[in-house]
Amino acid sequence: MSLSKEQRDCLYHKLIDLKEGLQGESKEDQSMSEATGELSNGVDNHLADHGSIYLDRVTNQTLDGVDQNLLDEVNSALERMEKGTYGICEKTGKEIPYERLEAVPYARRTIEAQEEAEGDLKTDVPSYEREFHQQVKDLSNKETIDQKSSQTYEILDREQDSQ
């Protein structure tokens, strides 16, 4: 069952609206010295002020990157519409259900193929990284589940006893 003309038009308009929304957001790009303004010139500078501005800047750059990736996906979906390959899974060649395209109009794969691709990404992680993440997970579980044996708990207990 391929997409009807009404479905295709609806998805096209969703993609166009999404594209316009992503392009319409103009973001100012100031240097750190411009953003800090008088803070960098005064004697009463506080590192937290610079830290807050830096954090905001890094956050905005990250969000800009996410927006750019999404815009690239939307443009790619519009190109697939022009070529006639829109709605066809790039991995399996099967049709992507309308419900999926309605939820994610720039989808490249069926849900099953997407889950498989995401599973492949997880197995591509080097073993030392998986081992590190498991160790961190184990440590955090010991810290939160077995509170009595945590170093933080012991330090607080000693401080309380000394008072």
N, CA and C atoms as an extended XYZ file, in Angstrom:
489
Properties=species:S:1:pos:R:3:atomname:S:1:resname:S:1:resid:I:1 pbc="F F F"
N         0.840       -1.172        0.000 N   MET     1
C         0.000        0.000        0.000 CA  MET     1
C         0.892        1.244        0.000 C   MET     1
N         0.973        1.920       -1.097 N   SER     2
C         1.788        3.133       -1.161 CA  SER     2
C         0.988        4.325       -0.641 C   SER     2
N         1.674        5.429       -0.472 N   LEU     3
C         1.043        6.635        0.058 CA  LEU     3
C         0.067        7.224       -0.955 C   LEU     3
N        -1.076        7.666       -0.442 N   SER     4
C        -2.032        8.336       -1.317 CA  SER     4
C        -1.552        9.766       -1.567 C   SER     4
N        -2.153       10.425       -2.534 N   LYS     5
C        -1.775       11.806       -2.842 CA  LYS     5
C        -2.011       12.718       -1.643 C   LYS     5
N        -3.127       12.510       -0.927 N   GLU     6
C        -3.421       13.333        0.256 CA  GLU     6
C        -2.377       13.122        1.345 C   GLU     6
N        -1.999       11.854        1.565 N   GLN     7
C        -0.983       11.549        2.579 CA  GLN     7
C         0.355       12.183        2.200 C   GLN     7
N         0.730       12.032        0.940 N   ARG     8
C         1.995       12.595        0.469 CA  ARG     8
C         1.998       14.126        0.624 C   ARG     8
N         0.880       14.771        0.268 N   ASP     9
C         0.770       16.231        0.406 CA  ASP     9
C         0.873       16.655        1.869 C   ASP     9
N         0.196       15.915        2.736 N   CYS    10
C         0.233       16.216        4.171 CA  CYS    10
C         1.669       16.110        4.698 C   CYS    10
N         2.368       15.060        4.317 N   LEU    11
C         3.754       14.867        4.767 CA  LEU    11
C         4.678       15.930        4.168 C   LEU    11
N         4.425       16.293        2.920 N   TYR    12
C         5.218       17.340        2.275 CA  TYR    12
C         5.080       18.650        3.054 C   TYR    12
N         3.862       18.998        3.419 N   HIS    13
C         3.635       20.242        4.161 CA  HIS    13
C         4.252       20.183        5.561 C   HIS    13
N         4.233       19.003        6.172 N   LYS    14
C         4.888       18.849        7.475 CA  LYS    14
C         6.385       19.109        7.346 C   LYS    14
N         6.980       18.548        6.305 N   LEU    15
C         8.418       18.729        6.084 CA  LEU    15
C         8.750       20.196        5.805 C   LEU    15
N         7.934       20.842        4.987 N   ILE    16
C         8.165       22.254        4.668 CA  ILE    16
C         8.032       23.114        5.922 C   ILE    16
N         7.010       22.853        6.738 N   ASP    17
C         6.832       23.613        7.985 CA  ASP    17
C         8.012       23.408        8.922 C   ASP    17
N         8.466       22.170        9.013 N   LEU    18
C         9.614       21.858        9.861 CA  LEU    18
C        10.865       22.571        9.358 C   LEU    18
N        11.050       22.562        8.047 N   LYS    19
C        12.208       23.235        7.439 CA  LYS    19
C        12.165       24.733        7.699 C   LYS    19
N        11.007       25.342        7.497 N   GLU    20
C        10.883       26.788        7.725 CA  GLU    20
C        11.107       27.133        9.189 C   GLU    20
N        10.622       26.289       10.081 N   GLY    21
C        10.828       26.519       11.505 CA  GLY    21
C        12.299       26.447       11.886 C   GLY    21
N        13.014       25.507       11.288 N   LEU    22
C        14.445       25.358       11.592 CA  LEU    22
C        15.270       26.484       10.975 C   LEU    22
N        14.892       26.930        9.784 N   GLN    23
C        15.635       28.002        9.130 CA  GLN    23
C        15.278       29.364        9.696 C   GLN    23
N        14.072       29.497       10.209 N   GLY    24
C        13.598       30.783       10.690 CA  GLY    24
C        14.228       31.234       11.994 C   GLY    24
N        14.808       30.300       12.717 N   GLU    25
C        15.412       30.652       13.996 CA  GLU    25
C        16.794       31.239       13.747 C   GLU    25
N        16.889       32.561       13.801 N   SER    26
C        18.193       33.193       13.623 CA  SER    26
C        18.850       33.317       14.981 C   SER    26
N        20.066       32.875       15.041 N   LYS    27
C        20.783       32.879       16.305 CA  LYS    27
C        21.970       33.814       16.199 C   LYS    27
N        22.129       34.638       17.226 N   GLU    28
C        23.252       35.566       17.233 CA  GLU    28
C        24.513       34.816       17.602 C   GLU    28
N        25.589       35.154       16.937 N   ASP    29
C        26.867       34.535       17.233 CA  ASP    29
C        27.818       35.613       17.726 C   ASP    29
N        27.921       35.745       19.045 N   GLN    30
C        28.801       36.742       19.633 CA  GLN    30
C        30.067       36.062       20.123 C   GLN    30
N        31.136       36.830       20.161 N   SER    31
C        32.353       36.305       20.753 CA  SER    31
C        32.184       36.331       22.264 C   SER    31
N        33.034       35.604       22.963 N   MET    32
C        32.948       35.584       24.425 CA  MET    32
C        33.164       36.980       24.997 C   MET    32
N        34.089       37.763       24.422 N   SER    33
C        34.350       39.097       24.963 CA  SER    33
C        33.145       40.011       24.779 C   SER    33
N        32.427       39.865       23.647 N   GLU    34
C        31.221       40.661       23.441 CA  GLU    34
C        30.122       40.223       24.398 C   GLU    34
N        30.020       38.929       24.630 N   ALA    35
C        28.969       38.409       25.497 CA  ALA    35
C        29.196       38.807       26.949 C   ALA    35
N        30.462       38.859       27.379 N   THR    36
C        30.733       39.207       28.768 CA  THR    36
C        30.711       40.706       28.970 C   THR    36
N        30.930       41.479       27.915 N   GLY    37
C        30.846       42.939       27.968 CA  GLY    37
C        31.669       43.526       29.087 C   GLY    37
N        31.014       44.238       29.976 N   GLU    38
C        31.723       44.940       31.033 CA  GLU    38
C        32.331       43.979       32.045 C   GLU    38
N        31.860       42.738       32.079 N   LEU    39
C        32.396       41.794       33.048 CA  LEU    39
C        33.891       41.572       32.856 C   LEU    39
N        34.318       41.535       31.601 N   SER    40
C        35.722       41.261       31.348 CA  SER    40
C        36.606       42.477       31.575 C   SER    40
N        36.026       43.653       31.694 N   ASN    41
C        36.813       44.865       31.873 CA  ASN    41
C        36.927       45.293       33.334 C   ASN    41
N        36.037       44.826       34.175 N   GLY    42
C        35.987       45.303       35.549 CA  GLY    42
C        36.894       44.531       36.481 C   GLY    42
N        37.052       45.083       37.667 N   VAL    43
C        37.891       44.465       38.684 CA  VAL    43
C        37.113       43.372       39.415 C   VAL    43
N        35.819       43.545       39.530 N   ASP    44
C        34.992       42.623       40.305 CA  ASP    44
C        34.514       41.436       39.477 C   ASP    44
N        35.352       40.918       38.616 N   ASN    45
C        34.960       39.772       37.808 CA  ASN    45
C        34.743       38.558       38.700 C   ASN    45
N        33.760       37.791       38.364 N   HIS    46
C        33.516       36.564       39.091 CA  HIS    46
C        33.540       35.423       38.087 C   HIS    46
N        34.258       34.372       38.418 N   LEU    47
C        34.392       33.255       37.487 CA  LEU    47
C        33.042       32.628       37.142 C   LEU    47
N        32.111       32.670       38.089 N   ALA    48
C        30.792       32.082       37.819 CA  ALA    48
C        30.077       32.807       36.686 C   ALA    48
N        30.283       34.129       36.591 N   ASP    49
C        29.662       34.878       35.492 CA  ASP    49
C        30.179       34.385       34.148 C   ASP    49
N        31.483       34.213       34.063 N   HIS    50
C        32.081       33.721       32.819 CA  HIS    50
C        31.652       32.278       32.560 C   HIS    50
N        31.579       31.490       33.635 N   GLY    51
C        31.170       30.098       33.493 CA  GLY    51
C        29.752       29.970       32.979 C   GLY    51
N        28.857       30.825       33.481 N   SER    52
C        27.461       30.783       33.037 CA  SER    52
C        27.347       31.145       31.559 C   SER    52
N        28.080       32.168       31.170 N   ILE    53
C        28.048       32.589       29.760 CA  ILE    53
C        28.634       31.500       28.874 C   ILE    53
N        29.723       30.890       29.329 N   TYR    54
C        30.354       29.812       28.564 CA  TYR    54
C        29.398       28.621       28.432 C   TYR    54
N        28.733       28.255       29.528 N   LEU    55
C        27.794       27.135       29.494 CA  LEU    55
C        26.649       27.430       28.530 C   LEU    55
N        26.107       28.641       28.588 N   ASP    56
C        25.039       29.021       27.659 CA  ASP    56
C        25.510       28.916       26.217 C   ASP    56
N        26.724       29.357       25.981 N   ARG    57
C        27.284       29.335       24.627 CA  ARG    57
C        27.461       27.907       24.121 C   ARG    57
N        27.996       27.040       24.956 N   VAL    58
C        28.196       25.643       24.557 CA  VAL    58
C        26.849       24.963       24.327 C   VAL    58
N        25.887       25.243       25.196 N   THR    59
C        24.551       24.677       25.039 CA  THR    59
C        23.930       25.120       23.720 C   THR    59
N        24.032       26.411       23.420 N   ASN    60
C        23.481       26.923       22.158 CA  ASN    60
C        24.167       26.308       20.956 C   ASN    60
N        25.489       26.120       21.026 N   GLN    61
C        26.199       25.500       19.911 CA  GLN    61
C        25.761       24.056       19.720 C   GLN    61
N        25.529       23.359       20.818 N   THR    62
C        25.058       21.977       20.726 CA  THR    62
C        23.674       21.925       20.100 C   THR    62
N        22.795       22.800       20.560 N   LEU    63
C        21.437       22.831       20.006 CA  LEU    63
C        21.455       23.235       18.536 C   LEU    63
N        22.341       24.164       18.163 N   ASP    64
C        22.475       24.551       16.757 CA  ASP    64
C        22.898       23.353       15.914 C   ASP    64
N        23.798       22.544       16.449 N   GLY    65
C        24.243       21.342       15.741 CA  GLY    65
C        23.108       20.352       15.549 C   GLY    65
N        22.300       20.172       16.582 N   VAL    66
C        21.145       19.269       16.493 CA  VAL    66
C        20.160       19.796       15.449 C   VAL    66
N        19.906       21.117       15.486 N   ASP    67
C        18.996       21.720       14.507 CA  ASP    67
C        19.525       21.538       13.091 C   ASP    67
N        20.826       21.692       12.907 N   GLN    68
C        21.417       21.544       11.573 CA  GLN    68
C        21.282       20.105       11.083 C   GLN    68
N        21.503       19.141       11.985 N   ASN    69
C        21.332       17.728       11.604 CA  ASN    69
C        19.893       17.443       11.206 C   ASN    69
N        18.952       17.989       11.964 N   LEU    70
C        17.536       17.798       11.652 CA  LEU    70
C        17.186       18.449       10.321 C   LEU    70
N        17.724       19.640       10.080 N   LEU    71
C        17.484       20.322        8.811 CA  LEU    71
C        18.038       19.503        7.651 C   LEU    71
N        19.203       18.906        7.832 N   ASP    72
C        19.776       18.043        6.795 CA  ASP    72
C        18.867       16.848        6.510 C   ASP    72
N        18.297       16.263        7.571 N   GLU    73
C        17.388       15.124        7.400 CA  GLU    73
C        16.121       15.547        6.647 C   GLU    73
N        15.597       16.706        6.994 N   VAL    74
C        14.392       17.216        6.326 CA  VAL    74
C        14.682       17.469        4.846 C   VAL    74
N        15.812       18.113        4.554 N   ASN    75
C        16.181       18.365        3.150 CA  ASN    75
C        16.362       17.064        2.387 C   ASN    75
N        16.945       16.077        3.033 N   SER    76
C        17.130       14.771        2.398 CA  SER    76
C        15.779       14.118        2.106 C   SER    76
N        14.838       14.253        3.045 N   ALA    77
C        13.497       13.688        2.829 CA  ALA    77
C        12.809       14.378        1.654 C   ALA    77
N        12.963       15.698        1.554 N   LEU    78
C        12.368       16.427        0.425 CA  LEU    78
C        13.003       15.983       -0.899 C   LEU    78
N        14.298       15.722       -0.895 N   GLU    79
C        14.970       15.218       -2.109 CA  GLU    79
C        14.438       13.839       -2.476 C   GLU    79
N        14.224       12.987       -1.455 N   ARG    80
C        13.674       11.652       -1.725 CA  ARG    80
C        12.268       11.755       -2.314 C   ARG    80
N        11.508       12.772       -1.878 N   MET    81
C        10.175       12.980       -2.453 CA  MET    81
C        10.293       13.308       -3.943 C   MET    81
N        11.254       14.164       -4.271 N   GLU    82
C        11.448       14.548       -5.679 CA  GLU    82
C        11.879       13.352       -6.528 C   GLU    82
N        12.732       12.495       -5.965 N   LYS    83
C        13.244       11.337       -6.696 CA  LYS    83
C        12.236       10.191       -6.762 C   LYS    83
N        11.221       10.242       -5.882 N   GLY    84
C        10.240        9.166       -5.853 CA  GLY    84
C        10.618        8.014       -4.936 C   GLY    84
N        11.616        8.195       -4.097 N   THR    85
C        12.034        7.134       -3.186 CA  THR    85
C        11.577        7.388       -1.742 C   THR    85
N        10.802        8.452       -1.547 N   TYR    86
C        10.317        8.790       -0.204 CA  TYR    86
C         9.345        7.716        0.273 C   TYR    86
N         9.483        7.324        1.537 N   GLY    87
C         8.577        6.330        2.109 CA  GLY    87
C         9.033        4.903        1.893 C   GLY    87
N        10.231        4.737        1.326 N   ILE    88
C        10.786        3.405        1.107 CA  ILE    88
C        12.028        3.264        1.984 C   ILE    88
N        12.055        2.205        2.775 N   CYS    89
C        13.163        1.969        3.709 CA  CYS    89
C        14.473        1.828        2.948 C   CYS    89
N        15.468        2.587        3.374 N   GLU    90
C        16.779        2.553        2.716 CA  GLU    90
C        17.513        1.246        2.970 C   GLU    90
N        17.141        0.530        4.024 N   LYS    91
C        17.837       -0.714        4.350 CA  LYS    91
C        17.152       -1.934        3.764 C   LYS    91
N        15.827       -1.994        3.903 N   THR    92
C        15.104       -3.205        3.485 CA  THR    92
C        14.396       -3.066        2.149 C   THR    92
N        14.134       -1.835        1.716 N   GLY    93
C        13.389       -1.622        0.479 CA  GLY    93
C        11.884       -1.739        0.665 C   GLY    93
N        11.438       -1.990        1.900 N   LYS    94
C        10.005       -2.078        2.181 CA  LYS    94
C         9.431       -0.682        2.363 C   LYS    94
N         8.117       -0.604        2.226 N   GLU    95
C         7.457        0.685        2.433 CA  GLU    95
C         7.401        1.015        3.927 C   GLU    95
N         7.653        2.269        4.237 N   ILE    96
C         7.553        2.744        5.616 CA  ILE    96
C         6.097        3.087        5.858 C   ILE    96
N         5.491        2.544        6.928 N   PRO    97
C         4.072        2.823        7.188 CA  PRO    97
C         3.799        4.321        7.348 C   PRO    97
N         2.616        4.733        6.905 N   TYR    98
C         2.232        6.145        6.971 CA  TYR    98
C         2.274        6.661        8.407 C   TYR    98
N         1.877        5.837        9.356 N   GLU    99
C         1.859        6.255       10.757 CA  GLU    99
C         3.258        6.667       11.223 C   GLU    99
N         4.256        5.913       10.790 N   ARG   100
C         5.647        6.249       11.151 CA  ARG   100
C         6.054        7.560       10.492 C   ARG   100
N         5.729        7.709        9.228 N   LEU   101
C         6.083        8.936        8.511 CA  LEU   101
C         5.332       10.141        9.073 C   LEU   101
N         4.140        9.903        9.555 N   GLU   102
C         3.378       10.991       10.151 CA  GLU   102
C         4.061       11.458       11.445 C   GLU   102
N         4.595       10.499       12.213 N   ALA   103
C         5.279       10.827       13.459 CA  ALA   103
C         6.673       11.399       13.200 C   ALA   103
N         7.389       10.804       12.237 N   VAL   104
C         8.749       11.235       11.890 CA  VAL   104
C         8.794       11.369       10.368 C   VAL   104
N         8.395       12.528        9.838 N   PRO   105
C         8.257       12.659        8.384 CA  PRO   105
C         9.566       12.514        7.602 C   PRO   105
N        10.688       12.604        8.258 N   TYR   106
C        11.983       12.459        7.577 CA  TYR   106
C        12.588       11.068        7.781 C   TYR   106
N        11.785       10.106        8.258 N   ALA   107
C        12.277        8.755        8.530 CA  ALA   107
C        12.858        8.124        7.268 C   ALA   107
N        13.994        7.452        7.448 N   ARG   108
C        14.672        6.776        6.339 CA  ARG   108
C        14.415        5.276        6.345 C   ARG   108
N        14.015        4.752        7.517 N   ARG   109
C        13.882        3.306        7.677 CA  ARG   109
C        12.567        2.955        8.384 C   ARG   109
N        12.175        1.698        8.246 N   THR   110
C        11.064        1.187        9.031 CA  THR   110
C        11.523        1.110       10.480 C   THR   110
N        10.586        0.938       11.393 N   ILE   111
C        10.936        0.865       12.816 CA  ILE   111
C        11.887       -0.297       13.073 C   ILE   111
N        11.606       -1.446       12.477 N   GLU   112
C        12.444       -2.624       12.690 CA  GLU   112
C        13.872       -2.377       12.197 C   GLU   112
N        14.001       -1.806       11.017 N   ALA   113
C        15.326       -1.525       10.464 CA  ALA   113
C        16.053       -0.470       11.295 C   ALA   113
N        15.319        0.516       11.809 N   GLN   114
C        15.925        1.554       12.645 CA  GLN   114
C        16.427        0.954       13.952 C   GLN   114
N        15.617        0.097       14.573 N   GLU   115
C        16.039       -0.551       15.822 CA  GLU   115
C        17.275       -1.405       15.592 C   GLU   115
N        17.315       -2.096       14.464 N   GLU   116
C        18.471       -2.925       14.137 CA  GLU   116
C        19.716       -2.050       13.930 C   GLU   116
N        19.545       -0.918       13.235 N   ALA   117
C        20.665       -0.004       13.001 CA  ALA   117
C        21.173        0.571       14.321 C   ALA   117
N        20.258        0.915       15.224 N   GLU   118
C        20.669        1.447       16.521 CA  GLU   118
C        21.337        0.371       17.353 C   GLU   118
N        20.897       -0.873       17.228 N   GLY   119
C        21.546       -1.987       17.922 CA  GLY   119
C        22.951       -2.205       17.404 C   GLY   119
N        23.150       -2.036       16.081 N   ASP   120
C        24.483       -2.166       15.494 CA  ASP   120
C        25.422       -1.101       16.038 C   ASP   120
N        24.904        0.096       16.258 N   LEU   121
C        25.735        1.164       16.815 CA  LEU   121
C        26.223        0.812       18.207 C   LEU   121
N        25.352        0.170       18.998 N   LYS   122
C        25.732       -0.196       20.361 CA  LYS   122
C        26.830       -1.243       20.359 C   LYS   122
N        26.808       -2.166       19.392 N   THR   123
C        27.826       -3.210       19.350 CA  THR   123
C        29.121       -2.698       18.727 C   THR   123
N        29.078       -1.552       18.052 N   ASP   124
C        30.283       -0.981       17.466 CA  ASP   124
C        31.158       -0.281       18.493 C   ASP   124
N        30.636       -0.104       19.714 N   VAL   125
C        31.397        0.551       20.762 CA  VAL   125
C        32.534       -0.377       21.171 C   VAL   125
N        33.774        0.137       21.227 N   PRO   126
C        34.908       -0.712       21.615 CA  PRO   126
C        34.683       -1.344       22.991 C   PRO   126
N        35.266       -2.518       23.186 N   SER   127
C        35.041       -3.263       24.426 CA  SER   127
C        35.511       -2.495       25.651 C   SER   127
N        36.610       -1.732       25.534 N   TYR   128
C        37.090       -0.993       26.697 CA  TYR   128
C        36.102        0.093       27.115 C   TYR   128
N        35.370        0.668       26.140 N   GLU   129
C        34.345        1.661       26.485 CA  GLU   129
C        33.164        1.004       27.171 C   GLU   129
N        32.736       -0.158       26.656 N   ARG   130
C        31.631       -0.879       27.307 CA  ARG   130
C        32.028       -1.272       28.722 C   ARG   130
N        33.276       -1.702       28.885 N   GLU   131
C        33.776       -2.097       30.205 CA  GLU   131
C        33.786       -0.902       31.153 C   GLU   131
N        34.237        0.245       30.665 N   PHE   132
C        34.271        1.463       31.479 CA  PHE   132
C        32.865        1.852       31.915 C   PHE   132
N        31.926        1.855       30.970 N   HIS   133
C        30.549        2.219       31.302 CA  HIS   133
C        29.939        1.251       32.304 C   HIS   133
N        30.286       -0.037       32.172 N   GLN   134
C        29.779       -1.026       33.131 CA  GLN   134
C        30.358       -0.767       34.517 C   GLN   134
N        31.650       -0.416       34.575 N   GLN   135
C        32.269       -0.123       35.869 CA  GLN   135
C        31.633        1.096       36.516 C   GLN   135
N        31.387        2.143       35.735 N   VAL   136
C        30.744        3.343       36.271 CA  VAL   136
C        29.341        2.995       36.764 C   VAL   136
N        28.634        2.184       35.992 N   LYS   137
C        27.293        1.769       36.391 CA  LYS   137
C        27.342        0.978       37.700 C   LYS   137
N        28.314        0.063       37.808 N   ASP   138
C        28.464       -0.717       39.030 CA  ASP   138
C        28.763        0.175       40.224 C   ASP   138
N        29.668        1.131       40.026 N   LEU   139
C        30.012        2.042       41.120 CA  LEU   139
C        28.810        2.858       41.561 C   LEU   139
N        28.078        3.387       40.587 N   SER   140
C        26.928        4.220       40.946 CA  SER   140
C        25.851        3.377       41.620 C   SER   140
N        25.709        2.135       41.201 N   ASN   141
C        24.731        1.268       41.860 CA  ASN   141
C        25.139        0.994       43.299 C   ASN   141
N        26.433        0.762       43.547 N   LYS   142
C        26.899        0.534       44.911 CA  LYS   142
C        26.675        1.771       45.761 C   LYS   142
N        26.894        2.938       45.157 N   GLU   143
C        26.735        4.190       45.900 CA  GLU   143
C        25.283        4.446       46.269 C   GLU   143
N        24.365        4.095       45.388 N   THR   144
C        22.971        4.436       45.653 CA  THR   144
C        22.199        3.313       46.322 C   THR   144
N        22.470        2.084       45.943 N   ILE   145
C        21.711        0.974       46.504 CA  ILE   145
C        22.222        0.606       47.895 C   ILE   145
N        23.533        0.477       48.036 N   ASP   146
C        24.113        0.065       49.304 CA  ASP   146
C        24.716        1.277       49.988 C   ASP   146
N        23.880        2.188       50.407 N   GLN   147
C        24.314        3.469       50.976 CA  GLN   147
C        25.293        3.303       52.136 C   GLN   147
N        25.131        2.276       52.946 N   LYS   148
C        25.952        2.116       54.146 CA  LYS   148
C        27.429        1.930       53.806 C   LYS   148
N        27.740        1.410       52.621 N   SER   149
C        29.136        1.148       52.288 CA  SER   149
C        29.771        2.256       51.450 C   SER   149
N        29.042        3.311       51.165 N   SER   150
C        29.608        4.367       50.337 CA  SER   150
C        30.560        5.240       51.139 C   SER   150
N        31.588        5.734       50.498 N   GLN   151
C        32.570        6.604       51.164 CA  GLN   151
C        31.909        7.886       51.642 C   GLN   151
N        31.023        8.429       50.851 N   THR   152
C        30.340        9.671       51.227 CA  THR   152
C        29.544        9.462       52.512 C   THR   152
N        28.847        8.349       52.591 N   TYR   153
C        28.053        8.056       53.772 CA  TYR   153
C        28.955        7.940       55.002 C   TYR   153
N        30.100        7.266       54.849 N   GLU   154
C        31.026        7.083       55.972 CA  GLU   154
C        31.606        8.414       56.436 C   GLU   154
N        31.956        9.284       55.513 N   ILE   155
C        32.513       10.596       55.865 CA  ILE   155
C        31.469       11.416       56.615 C   ILE   155
N        30.257       11.438       56.106 N   LEU   156
C        29.189       12.176       56.776 CA  LEU   156
C        28.903       11.600       58.164 C   LEU   156
N        28.960       10.289       58.279 N   ASP   157
C        28.720        9.629       59.562 CA  ASP   157
C        29.793       10.029       60.575 C   ASP   157
N        31.067       10.060       60.138 N   ARG   158
C        32.162       10.469       61.031 CA  ARG   158
C        32.024       11.917       61.454 C   ARG   158
N        31.664       12.790       60.506 N   GLU   159
C        31.492       14.215       60.841 CA  GLU   159
C        30.378       14.409       61.843 C   GLU   159
N        29.320       13.649       61.697 N   GLN   160
C        28.196       13.763       62.609 CA  GLN   160
C        28.572       13.274       64.017 C   GLN   160
N        29.381       12.192       64.089 N   ASP   161
C        29.807       11.668       65.365 CA  ASP   161
C        30.737       12.626       66.103 C   ASP   161
N        31.530       13.395       65.341 N   SER   162
C        32.512       14.298       65.957 CA  SER   162
C        31.863       15.530       66.559 C   SER   162
N        30.627       15.790       66.247 N   GLN   163
C        29.961       16.998       66.757 CA  GLN   163
C        29.364       16.791       68.091 C   GLN   163
